[in-house]
Amino acid sequence: MRLTPVQIHTIKSTTQAVLGEGVQVTLFGSRVHDAQKGGDVDFYVETSQPDLMKKIRCKVSLQDQLDMPVDLIVKPFGDLSPIALIAKQEGIRL
């Protein structure tokens, strides 16, 4: 996984502060693989009440703090969409 412990802490604290306590964050995509380089950071976030404005605030905050592009997918707990299944299957829960 190509994230530092400080970055992981920032991600977890920011998503909880903006999207609410109890969110579950999963890293997926290229940053999961140590051998790959570059790319944005892909997060799949589960929350009890997805909210578009909160998602936008969270994405902007993460991009500013991490100083890298962030792709943020926010879904309700138990979502069974294809992206949810891929993220949970191939990703790493933070």
Secondary structure, DSSP 8 states (H G I E B T S, - for coil): ----HHHHHHHHHHHHHHH-TT-EEEEESGGG-TT-----EEEEEEESS--HHHHHHHHHHHHHHHTS-EEEEEEETT--SHHHHHHHHHSEE-
